[in-house]
């Protein structure tokens, strides 16, 4: 060690951080600390020292054991103090008592050293001036801040991350030089960085044993040949492949430097692991609120070599039985655009109506950002409707059958600014659906059906242990009436996805025989308080309300309310929820409560 007041302590910084990480996993099963801490210390530093020193399986057995523990604890304490910027501590290992010896570490931390101006020394050719300025700004170390080892190492990592974002993916660190000045009580880090060459991207190489067409994959690359490397572009290509749902694994990586093309560009290698090509599934559902049924699915993945999904379905259920097929073609004309085609024969048998029809649809969905999208398309339904209605003129229920053909334009948008798809704790979401509809057959009518829903999430405690969540849904049909609009296009409310506590279609006015009346306006609102109680469990309290109206604007005069409580168990992919809800203004035919179990939050 040099005799000047400057010391090179890079190794000490690394050792301090490594020692801190090692002792942080001390066994939690014991309640005996390795040694007691004495000294005039602030609360945060004392807590960190206790954690660094750790615990043992029991008290010392003799004086020798106590001394050994005190010395080991003193070494851990010194490593922690250095990592926190205390380079002039005074420590002593002490043992008190003979019959019941106690290991003690006496600590005087001394002054805390502060950061001086950090510097970058470029090893090899320097990057572009703008890249240098960006890297220096990204260090994030301010003169006068505590000279913590973890902060110094994190600053070095931010330099490499900045260079990678700016087109230098081969950037690497060499041993840093950190000088501690005991005269000025400062820590001055110098980062030795090899930026490597500026990388420009070439095309893609596809490695797969499946039928995926490499030319189709190449068309998904969000860069042009010769474009500067950007890790976000490579990540976007990976997202585009993963969102198809066809692959068990997708790996997208820049090739090694020795594979640079004669033009000076670097290709990107894509490794695809296909999921099983054909999957046969069967299932059954049971619900006192939404009906029961059995279904079978036969799914064929990558049939056309472009990450497509072809699915055949047969379902026999209390409410919605059908047989049909649908085809999903992701990244249809442009990346992020999905073409969805569907054909089915359906039989719906609800309390409000019965429908037997052939259904065709075609939709294009364009992703915006990571999770938001908009879509547009067309649907055609043709079949027989058996409907139970209320005649507002005669004030009497009526029943009739009619054969209808319904052509529907379908437009929707979904904006997601929340932080998690299944368990959001902050942010908001909004959905809008617009459906201009033309009806022909035994009746002819034109109408516009619109529906919007907004949800919001606000954490009210640190780490989002308690979250307030709210939902509002509005719907309106313009140009139609309760009698003229086909029953399946009217609004209904009640059930797990709307007003919990009521059965499916159970909110809103009813006919004398208890048949639900569909309306031409809808209003729903929900509020939840979600609280994390630890160890993966959470509890929820909620209130829901909803109303069906018979004018184009929502009717708040017949709101129906429900309250409930729920439990959550958080898994790695999202929570499992179980809710029980109670209607507050139960009518004849309403159950006393409803139970809901599913994956993900209610909204």
C-alpha positions as CSV (number, residue, x, y, z in Angstrom):
1,X,0.0,0.0,0.0
2,X,1.3,3.4,-0.9
3,X,2.3,5.8,1.9
4,X,0.5,8.8,0.2
5,X,-3.0,9.8,1.3
6,X,-4.4,8.2,-1.8
7,X,-5.3,4.5,-1.9
8,X,-6.5,2.4,-4.7
9,X,-9.4,0.3,-3.3
10,X,-11.2,-1.2,-6.3
11,X,-10.7,-4.7,-4.9
12,X,-11.9,-3.5,-1.5
13,X,-15.1,-2.1,-3.0
14,X,-15.8,-5.4,-4.8
15,X,-15.0,-7.4,-1.7
16,X,-17.2,-5.2,0.4
17,X,-20.2,-5.6,-1.8
18,X,-19.6,-9.3,-2.2
19,X,-19.3,-9.7,1.5
20,X,-22.5,-7.8,2.1
21,X,-24.3,-10.0,-0.4
22,X,-23.0,-13.1,1.3
23,X,-24.0,-12.3,4.7
24,X,-27.5,-11.1,3.7
25,X,-28.6,-14.6,3.3
26,X,-27.8,-15.6,6.9
27,X,-30.2,-18.1,8.3
28,X,-33.5,-16.5,9.4
29,X,-34.4,-19.5,11.5
30,X,-32.2,-18.3,14.5
31,X,-33.0,-15.4,16.8
32,X,-29.4,-15.0,18.2
33,X,-27.2,-12.4,16.5
34,X,-23.6,-13.3,15.8
35,X,-22.5,-10.4,18.0
36,X,-24.0,-7.3,19.6
37,X,-23.2,-3.9,18.2
38,X,-22.2,-1.0,20.3
39,X,-21.5,2.6,19.3
40,X,-23.1,5.9,18.4
41,X,-24.7,5.0,15.1
42,X,-27.7,6.3,13.2
43,X,-30.7,4.0,12.9
44,X,-30.3,3.1,9.2
45,X,-26.6,2.2,9.6
46,X,-27.2,0.2,12.7
47,X,-29.9,-1.8,10.9
48,X,-27.6,-2.5,8.0
49,X,-24.8,-3.6,10.3
50,X,-27.1,-6.0,12.2
51,X,-28.2,-7.5,8.8
52,X,-24.5,-7.8,7.7
53,X,-23.3,-9.4,10.9
54,X,-26.1,-12.0,10.7
55,X,-27.4,-14.6,13.1
56,X,-26.2,-17.9,14.5
57,X,-27.8,-21.1,15.8
58,X,-27.4,-20.2,19.4
59,X,-25.4,-18.3,22.0
60,X,-21.6,-18.8,22.3
61,X,-20.6,-22.0,24.2
62,X,-17.5,-20.5,25.7
63,X,-15.2,-17.5,25.7
64,X,-13.2,-18.8,22.7
65,X,-16.3,-19.2,20.7
66,X,-17.5,-15.7,21.6
67,X,-14.1,-14.3,20.5
68,X,-14.3,-16.1,17.2
69,X,-17.8,-14.8,16.6
70,X,-16.8,-11.2,17.6
71,X,-13.9,-11.2,15.1
72,X,-16.0,-12.6,12.3
73,X,-18.7,-10.1,13.0
74,X,-16.1,-7.3,13.1
75,X,-14.9,-8.3,9.6
76,X,-18.4,-8.3,8.2
77,X,-19.1,-4.9,9.9
78,X,-15.9,-3.4,8.4
79,X,-16.9,-4.7,4.9
80,X,-20.3,-3.1,5.3
81,X,-18.8,0.2,6.5
82,X,-16.4,0.4,3.6
83,X,-19.2,-0.3,1.2
84,X,-21.2,2.5,2.7
85,X,-18.3,5.0,2.4
86,X,-16.8,4.8,6.0
87,X,-13.1,4.4,5.4
88,X,-11.8,5.5,8.8
89,X,-13.8,3.4,11.2
90,X,-12.5,2.2,14.6
91,X,-13.6,-1.3,15.5
92,X,-12.9,-3.6,18.4
93,X,-13.9,-7.1,19.1
94,X,-14.9,-7.5,22.8
95,X,-16.0,-10.5,24.9
96,X,-17.9,-9.9,28.2
97,X,-18.8,-12.5,30.8
98,X,-17.3,-15.8,31.8
99,X,-20.2,-18.2,32.4
100,X,-22.3,-16.7,29.7
101,X,-19.9,-14.9,27.3
102,X,-21.3,-12.3,24.9
103,X,-19.7,-11.4,21.6
104,X,-19.6,-7.6,21.0
105,X,-18.3,-5.3,18.3
106,X,-17.6,-1.7,19.3
107,X,-17.9,0.6,16.3
108,X,-17.0,4.2,15.8
109,X,-17.8,4.7,12.1
110,X,-15.8,7.9,11.6
111,X,-16.6,10.4,8.8
112,X,-18.4,9.3,5.7
113,X,-16.4,9.8,2.5
114,X,-18.2,11.6,-0.3
115,X,-18.0,11.2,-4.1
116,X,-15.7,13.3,-6.2
117,X,-16.2,13.9,-9.9
118,X,-16.4,10.5,-11.7
119,X,-14.3,10.1,-14.9
120,X,-14.4,7.7,-17.9
121,X,-11.2,6.5,-19.4
122,X,-11.7,5.0,-22.9
123,X,-9.7,1.9,-23.6
124,X,-9.4,1.7,-27.4
125,X,-11.0,4.0,-30.0
126,X,-13.4,6.5,-28.4
127,X,-17.0,6.4,-29.4
128,X,-18.7,9.3,-31.1
129,X,-18.8,12.6,-29.1
130,X,-22.5,12.6,-28.6
131,X,-22.3,9.0,-27.3
132,X,-19.6,10.1,-24.9
133,X,-21.8,12.9,-23.6
134,X,-24.7,10.6,-23.2
135,X,-22.6,8.0,-21.3
136,X,-21.3,10.7,-18.9
137,X,-24.8,11.9,-18.2
138,X,-26.0,8.4,-17.5
139,X,-23.4,7.7,-14.8
140,X,-25.8,9.1,-12.2
141,X,-23.1,9.9,-9.6
142,X,-23.2,13.4,-8.2
143,X,-20.2,14.9,-6.4
144,X,-21.0,15.2,-2.7
145,X,-23.1,12.0,-2.6
146,X,-22.1,9.3,-0.2
147,X,-19.2,7.2,-1.6
148,X,-21.1,3.9,-1.5
149,X,-19.5,1.0,-3.4
150,X,-22.9,-0.2,-4.7
151,X,-23.5,3.2,-6.3
152,X,-20.1,3.2,-8.0
153,X,-20.7,-0.2,-9.4
154,X,-24.2,0.7,-10.5
155,X,-22.8,3.8,-12.3
156,X,-20.4,1.6,-14.2
157,X,-23.4,-0.6,-15.3
158,X,-25.3,2.5,-16.5
159,X,-22.4,3.5,-18.7
160,X,-22.4,0.1,-20.4
161,X,-26.2,0.2,-20.8
162,X,-26.0,3.7,-22.3
163,X,-23.3,2.5,-24.8
164,X,-25.5,-0.5,-25.8
165,X,-28.5,1.7,-26.4
166,X,-26.3,4.0,-28.6
167,X,-25.2,1.2,-30.9
168,X,-22.1,-0.3,-29.0
169,X,-23.3,-3.7,-27.9
170,X,-19.8,-5.0,-27.4
171,X,-18.9,-2.4,-24.8
172,X,-17.1,-3.9,-21.8
173,X,-15.6,-2.8,-18.5
174,X,-12.0,-3.2,-17.5
175,X,-10.9,-2.9,-13.8
176,X,-12.0,0.4,-12.5
177,X,-9.7,2.6,-10.4
178,X,-11.2,4.1,-7.3
179,X,-9.0,6.5,-5.3
180,X,-9.9,7.3,-1.7
181,X,-8.4,10.6,-0.5
182,X,-8.1,10.5,3.3
183,X,-7.1,14.2,3.4
184,X,-10.2,15.4,1.6
185,X,-12.5,12.5,2.6
186,X,-13.5,11.8,-1.0
187,X,-13.9,8.8,-3.3
188,X,-12.9,9.4,-6.9
189,X,-13.9,6.6,-9.3
190,X,-12.3,6.3,-12.8
191,X,-14.1,3.8,-15.1
192,X,-12.0,2.1,-17.7
193,X,-14.4,1.3,-20.6
194,X,-13.7,-0.5,-23.9
195,X,-16.6,0.7,-26.1
196,X,-16.0,-1.7,-28.9
197,X,-17.0,-0.9,-32.5
198,X,-20.2,0.9,-33.6
199,X,-22.5,-1.9,-34.9
200,X,-25.0,-1.7,-37.7
201,X,-27.6,-4.3,-38.3
202,X,-28.0,-6.7,-41.2
203,X,-30.9,-9.0,-41.9
204,X,-32.0,-12.0,-39.8
205,X,-31.1,-15.7,-39.8
206,X,-33.8,-18.1,-38.7
207,X,-32.9,-21.3,-36.8
208,X,-35.9,-23.6,-36.5
209,X,-37.0,-27.2,-37.0
210,X,-40.5,-26.1,-37.5
211,X,-42.3,-25.0,-40.7
212,X,-42.0,-21.2,-40.1
213,X,-41.1,-19.4,-43.4
214,X,-37.9,-17.5,-42.9
215,X,-38.9,-14.9,-45.4
216,X,-42.0,-14.1,-43.3
217,X,-39.8,-13.7,-40.2
218,X,-37.5,-11.4,-42.1
219,X,-40.4,-9.1,-42.9
220,X,-41.0,-8.7,-39.1
221,X,-37.6,-7.0,-38.5
222,X,-38.3,-3.4,-37.3
223,X,-35.0,-2.1,-38.9
224,X,-33.5,-1.5,-42.2
225,X,-30.2,-3.0,-43.4
226,X,-27.4,-0.8,-42.2
227,X,-29.4,0.8,-39.4
228,X,-27.6,1.5,-36.1
229,X,-28.0,-1.2,-33.5
230,X,-30.6,-0.6,-30.9
231,X,-31.5,-3.2,-28.3
232,X,-35.1,-2.0,-28.3
233,X,-35.4,-2.9,-32.0
234,X,-34.2,-6.5,-31.3
235,X,-36.5,-6.7,-28.3
236,X,-39.5,-5.6,-30.5
237,X,-38.8,-8.4,-33.0
238,X,-38.8,-10.9,-30.1
239,X,-42.1,-9.4,-28.9
240,X,-43.6,-9.7,-32.3
241,X,-42.8,-13.4,-32.4
242,X,-43.8,-14.2,-28.9
243,X,-47.2,-12.5,-29.2
244,X,-48.2,-15.0,-31.9
245,X,-48.5,-17.7,-29.1
246,X,-47.2,-20.3,-31.5
247,X,-43.7,-20.8,-30.1
248,X,-42.6,-22.4,-26.8
249,X,-39.4,-20.4,-27.0
250,X,-38.0,-17.4,-29.0
251,X,-34.4,-16.3,-28.7
252,X,-33.3,-13.2,-30.6
253,X,-29.6,-12.3,-30.4
254,X,-26.9,-10.4,-32.2
255,X,-24.3,-12.5,-33.9
256,X,-20.7,-12.5,-32.7
257,X,-18.3,-9.8,-34.0
258,X,-16.5,-12.4,-36.2
259,X,-19.7,-12.8,-38.3
260,X,-19.7,-9.2,-39.5
261,X,-20.6,-9.1,-43.2
262,X,-18.3,-7.5,-45.8
263,X,-20.5,-4.5,-45.7
264,X,-19.7,-4.1,-42.0
265,X,-23.1,-5.1,-40.7
266,X,-24.0,-7.8,-38.1
267,X,-26.9,-10.2,-38.6
268,X,-29.4,-11.2,-35.9
269,X,-30.0,-14.9,-35.2
270,X,-33.6,-16.0,-34.3
271,X,-34.0,-19.4,-32.7
272,X,-37.6,-20.7,-32.7
273,X,-38.8,-23.6,-30.6
274,X,-42.3,-24.7,-31.9
275,X,-44.9,-25.8,-29.5
276,X,-46.7,-29.1,-30.4
277,X,-48.3,-28.6,-33.9
278,X,-51.7,-30.1,-33.0
279,X,-53.4,-30.1,-29.6
280,X,-56.7,-31.7,-28.7
281,X,-58.4,-30.3,-25.5
282,X,-61.6,-31.0,-23.7
283,X,-63.1,-29.2,-20.8
284,X,-66.2,-28.8,-18.6
285,X,-67.6,-25.8,-16.7
286,X,-70.2,-25.5,-14.0
287,X,-71.7,-22.2,-12.8
288,X,-75.0,-21.6,-11.0
289,X,-74.9,-18.1,-12.5
290,X,-73.6,-18.4,-16.1
291,X,-74.6,-22.0,-17.0
292,X,-72.7,-25.2,-17.4
293,X,-71.3,-27.1,-20.4
294,X,-68.7,-29.3,-22.0
295,X,-66.4,-28.3,-24.9
296,X,-63.7,-29.7,-27.2
297,X,-61.0,-27.8,-29.0
298,X,-58.7,-29.0,-31.8
299,X,-55.9,-26.5,-32.5
300,X,-53.4,-26.6,-35.3
301,X,-50.4,-24.2,-34.9
302,X,-48.3,-22.9,-37.8
303,X,-50.4,-24.7,-40.4
304,X,-49.3,-22.2,-43.1
305,X,-45.8,-21.5,-41.8
306,X,-46.5,-18.0,-40.6
307,X,-47.2,-18.5,-36.9
308,X,-50.9,-18.9,-37.6
309,X,-53.5,-20.6,-35.4
310,X,-56.4,-22.7,-36.7
311,X,-58.9,-23.8,-34.1
312,X,-62.0,-26.0,-34.3
313,X,-64.4,-25.9,-31.4
314,X,-67.5,-27.8,-30.4
315,X,-69.4,-26.7,-27.3
316,X,-72.5,-28.0,-25.6
317,X,-73.7,-25.7,-22.9
318,X,-76.7,-24.4,-21.0
319,X,-76.5,-20.9,-22.5
320,X,-74.1,-20.8,-25.5
321,X,-73.7,-24.0,-27.6
322,X,-71.8,-23.8,-30.9
323,X,-69.6,-25.6,-33.5
324,X,-67.2,-23.6,-35.5
325,X,-63.7,-22.7,-36.6
326,X,-61.5,-19.6,-36.4
327,X,-58.2,-18.7,-38.0
328,X,-55.7,-16.1,-36.7
329,X,-53.0,-14.8,-39.0
330,X,-50.6,-12.5,-37.0
331,X,-48.6,-9.8,-38.6
332,X,-50.9,-10.0,-41.7
333,X,-49.9,-7.1,-43.9
334,X,-47.7,-5.2,-41.5
335,X,-46.1,-6.1,-38.2
336,X,-48.5,-5.9,-35.3
337,X,-51.6,-6.4,-37.5
338,X,-53.6,-9.6,-37.0
339,X,-56.3,-10.9,-39.3
340,X,-59.0,-13.0,-37.5
341,X,-61.5,-15.0,-39.4
342,X,-64.3,-16.9,-37.8
343,X,-67.3,-19.1,-38.8
344,X,-69.7,-20.9,-36.5
345,X,-73.2,-22.2,-36.0
346,X,-74.5,-21.0,-32.6
347,X,-77.4,-21.8,-30.3
348,X,-77.9,-19.3,-27.5
349,X,-80.6,-20.1,-24.9
350,X,-80.8,-17.4,-22.2
351,X,-83.6,-16.3,-20.0
352,X,-84.2,-13.3,-22.3
353,X,-84.1,-14.9,-25.7
354,X,-83.1,-17.9,-27.9
355,X,-81.1,-17.6,-31.0
356,X,-80.0,-20.2,-33.6
357,X,-77.8,-18.6,-36.3
358,X,-74.9,-19.0,-38.6
359,X,-72.1,-16.4,-37.7
360,X,-69.3,-15.1,-39.9
361,X,-66.8,-12.5,-39.1
362,X,-63.5,-10.9,-40.2
363,X,-61.5,-8.5,-38.2
364,X,-58.1,-6.7,-38.4
365,X,-56.4,-5.8,-35.2
366,X,-53.4,-3.4,-35.1
367,X,-51.2,-3.4,-31.9
368,X,-50.1,0.0,-30.7
369,X,-47.1,-0.1,-28.3
370,X,-46.8,-3.2,-26.1
371,X,-50.4,-3.9,-25.0
372,X,-52.8,-1.4,-26.7
373,X,-54.5,-1.9,-30.0
374,X,-57.4,-0.9,-32.3
375,X,-59.4,-3.1,-34.6
376,X,-62.0,-3.0,-37.3
377,X,-64.0,-5.5,-39.2
378,X,-67.4,-6.9,-40.3
379,X,-69.7,-9.6,-39.0
380,X,-72.7,-11.3,-40.6
381,X,-75.3,-13.2,-38.5
382,X,-78.3,-15.0,-40.1
383,X,-80.8,-17.1,-38.1
384,X,-84.0,-17.4,-36.1
385,X,-84.7,-15.3,-33.0
386,X,-87.2,-16.4,-30.3
387,X,-87.7,-13.4,-28.1
388,X,-89.7,-12.4,-25.0
389,X,-90.3,-8.7,-24.9
390,X,-92.2,-5.9,-23.2
391,X,-94.5,-3.8,-25.3
392,X,-94.3,-0.2,-23.9
393,X,-97.6,0.6,-25.7
394,X,-99.8,-2.1,-24.3
395,X,-97.7,-2.5,-21.1
396,X,-97.8,-6.2,-21.6
397,X,-95.2,-8.9,-22.3
398,X,-95.2,-10.4,-25.8
399,X,-93.3,-13.3,-27.5
400,X,-92.5,-13.6,-31.1
401,X,-90.2,-15.4,-33.5
402,X,-88.5,-13.8,-36.5
403,X,-85.8,-14.7,-39.1
404,X,-83.1,-12.0,-39.4
405,X,-79.9,-11.3,-41.2
406,X,-77.6,-8.8,-39.4
407,X,-74.6,-7.1,-40.9
408,X,-72.4,-5.4,-38.4
409,X,-69.5,-3.1,-38.7
410,X,-67.1,-3.6,-35.8
411,X,-64.6,-1.0,-34.6
412,X,-62.9,-1.0,-31.2
413,X,-59.9,0.4,-29.4
414,X,-58.1,-0.7,-26.2
415,X,-55.6,1.6,-24.5
416,X,-53.7,0.0,-21.6
417,X,-51.6,2.3,-19.4
418,X,-51.5,0.0,-16.4
419,X,-48.5,-1.8,-15.0
420,X,-49.7,-5.4,-15.2
421,X,-52.2,-7.3,-17.4
422,X,-53.5,-9.6,-14.6
423,X,-52.8,-7.7,-11.4
424,X,-52.5,-4.0,-12.0
425,X,-51.6,-1.7,-9.1
426,X,-51.3,1.7,-10.9
427,X,-52.4,3.3,-14.2
428,X,-55.6,3.0,-16.2
429,X,-57.2,1.3,-19.1
430,X,-59.9,2.2,-21.6
431,X,-62.0,0.2,-24.1
432,X,-64.3,1.6,-26.8
433,X,-66.6,-0.5,-29.1
434,X,-68.6,1.0,-31.9
435,X,-70.9,-1.2,-34.0
436,X,-73.1,0.3,-36.8
437,X,-75.6,-2.4,-37.6
438,X,-78.1,-3.1,-40.4
439,X,-80.9,-5.6,-39.8
440,X,-82.9,-7.3,-42.7
441,X,-85.5,-10.0,-42.9
442,X,-88.8,-9.9,-41.2
443,X,-87.8,-6.5,-39.7
444,X,-85.6,-3.8,-41.2
445,X,-83.7,-1.4,-39.0
446,X,-80.4,0.6,-38.8
447,X,-78.9,1.4,-35.4
448,X,-75.6,2.3,-33.8
449,X,-74.4,0.4,-30.7
450,X,-71.6,2.0,-28.6
451,X,-70.0,0.8,-25.4
452,X,-67.1,2.2,-23.4
453,X,-65.4,1.1,-20.2
454,X,-62.7,2.7,-18.1
455,X,-60.7,1.3,-15.2
456,X,-58.2,3.0,-12.9
457,X,-55.8,1.8,-10.2
458,X,-54.2,3.8,-7.5
459,X,-51.7,2.5,-4.8
460,X,-52.3,4.1,-1.4
461,X,-49.4,2.4,0.5
462,X,-45.8,1.8,-0.2
463,X,-45.1,-1.1,-2.5
464,X,-48.8,-1.1,-3.5
465,X,-49.8,-3.1,-0.5
466,X,-53.2,-1.4,-0.7
467,X,-54.7,-0.5,-4.0
468,X,-57.9,1.4,-4.8
469,X,-59.5,0.1,-8.1
470,X,-62.4,1.5,-10.0
471,X,-64.4,0.6,-13.1
472,X,-67.1,2.4,-15.1
473,X,-69.0,1.0,-18.1
474,X,-71.5,2.9,-20.3
475,X,-73.5,1.7,-23.3
476,X,-76.0,3.2,-25.6
477,X,-78.0,2.1,-28.7
478,X,-78.9,5.0,-31.1
479,X,-81.6,4.6,-33.7
480,X,-83.4,1.5,-32.3
481,X,-85.9,0.6,-29.6
482,X,-86.4,-2.2,-27.2
483,X,-88.8,-4.0,-29.5
484,X,-86.9,-3.5,-32.8
485,X,-83.3,-4.2,-31.9
486,X,-82.4,-8.0,-31.9
487,X,-82.3,-9.4,-28.4
488,X,-78.6,-10.4,-28.6
489,X,-77.7,-6.7,-29.3
490,X,-79.5,-5.3,-26.4
491,X,-77.7,-4.5,-23.1
492,X,-77.9,-6.8,-20.1
493,X,-76.1,-6.7,-16.8
494,X,-75.3,-9.1,-14.0
495,X,-72.7,-11.8,-13.4
496,X,-69.0,-12.1,-12.8
497,X,-67.9,-9.6,-15.4
498,X,-70.4,-6.9,-14.5
499,X,-72.4,-6.7,-11.3
500,X,-71.4,-9.5,-9.0
501,X,-74.0,-10.8,-6.7
502,X,-76.6,-11.2,-9.4
503,X,-77.0,-14.1,-11.9
504,X,-76.3,-13.7,-15.6
505,X,-78.6,-11.0,-17.0
506,X,-80.0,-10.6,-13.5
507,X,-79.8,-6.8,-13.2
508,X,-82.5,-4.6,-14.7
509,X,-86.3,-4.7,-15.1
510,X,-88.0,-8.0,-15.7
511,X,-91.2,-9.3,-17.3
512,X,-93.9,-10.7,-15.0
513,X,-92.6,-14.2,-15.5
514,X,-89.1,-13.0,-14.3
515,X,-87.6,-12.9,-17.8
516,X,-84.8,-10.3,-18.0
517,X,-85.6,-7.3,-20.2
518,X,-82.8,-6.1,-22.3
519,X,-82.3,-2.4,-22.7
520,X,-80.8,0.2,-25.0
521,X,-78.6,1.8,-22.4
522,X,-76.3,0.5,-19.8
523,X,-74.5,1.9,-16.7
524,X,-72.2,-0.1,-14.4
525,X,-69.7,1.0,-11.8
526,X,-67.5,-0.9,-9.4
527,X,-65.0,0.0,-6.7
528,X,-62.6,-2.3,-4.9
529,X,-60.1,-2.0,-2.1
530,X,-57.3,-4.6,-2.6
531,X,-54.9,-5.3,0.3
532,X,-51.9,-7.5,0.3
533,X,-51.6,-9.4,3.7
534,X,-48.3,-11.1,2.8
535,X,-47.0,-14.6,1.8
536,X,-48.8,-14.3,-1.5
537,X,-52.3,-13.7,-0.1
538,X,-54.5,-10.7,-0.4
539,X,-58.1,-9.7,0.5
540,X,-60.6,-7.5,-1.4
541,X,-63.7,-5.6,-0.5
542,X,-65.9,-4.4,-3.3
543,X,-69.2,-2.8,-4.2
544,X,-70.8,-3.1,-7.6
545,X,-73.8,-1.3,-9.1
546,X,-75.6,-1.4,-12.5
547,X,-78.7,-0.3,-14.3
548,X,-80.4,-1.1,-17.6
549,X,-82.4,1.7,-19.3
550,X,-84.8,2.0,-22.2
551,X,-83.8,5.4,-23.5
552,X,-80.5,6.2,-25.3
553,X,-79.0,7.8,-22.2
554,X,-78.4,5.7,-19.1
555,X,-81.1,5.4,-16.5
556,X,-80.0,5.8,-12.9
557,X,-83.4,5.4,-11.4
558,X,-83.3,1.6,-11.2
559,X,-79.7,1.0,-10.0
560,X,-79.1,-2.3,-8.3
561,X,-76.3,-2.7,-5.8
562,X,-74.2,-5.6,-4.5
563,X,-71.3,-5.9,-2.1
564,X,-68.8,-8.6,-1.4
565,X,-65.5,-9.8,-0.2
566,X,-62.8,-11.8,-1.9
567,X,-59.5,-13.6,-1.4
568,X,-56.5,-13.5,-3.7
569,X,-53.5,-15.9,-4.0
570,X,-50.7,-14.5,-6.1
571,X,-48.8,-16.8,-8.4
572,X,-45.9,-15.8,-10.7
573,X,-48.3,-15.1,-13.7
574,X,-51.1,-13.4,-11.7
575,X,-53.6,-13.9,-8.9
576,X,-56.2,-16.5,-8.4
577,X,-59.3,-14.8,-7.2
578,X,-62.3,-16.1,-5.2
579,X,-65.2,-13.7,-4.6
580,X,-68.5,-14.0,-2.8
581,X,-71.1,-11.2,-3.5
582,X,-74.4,-10.4,-2.0
583,X,-77.3,-8.4,-3.7
584,X,-78.4,-5.6,-1.5
585,X,-81.9,-5.3,-3.0
586,X,-82.7,-8.9,-3.7
587,X,-85.9,-9.6,-5.7
588,X,-87.9,-12.7,-6.2
589,X,-85.8,-15.2,-8.1
590,X,-82.5,-13.8,-7.0
591,X,-80.1,-16.0,-5.1
592,X,-78.9,-14.9,-1.7
593,X,-75.2,-14.8,-3.0
594,X,-73.0,-15.7,-5.9
595,X,-69.5,-17.1,-5.9
596,X,-66.9,-16.4,-8.5
597,X,-63.5,-18.1,-9.0
598,X,-61.1,-17.2,-11.8
599,X,-57.6,-16.1,-12.7
600,X,-56.7,-12.4,-12.6
601,X,-58.4,-9.5,-10.9
602,X,-62.1,-8.8,-11.6
603,X,-61.0,-5.8,-13.7
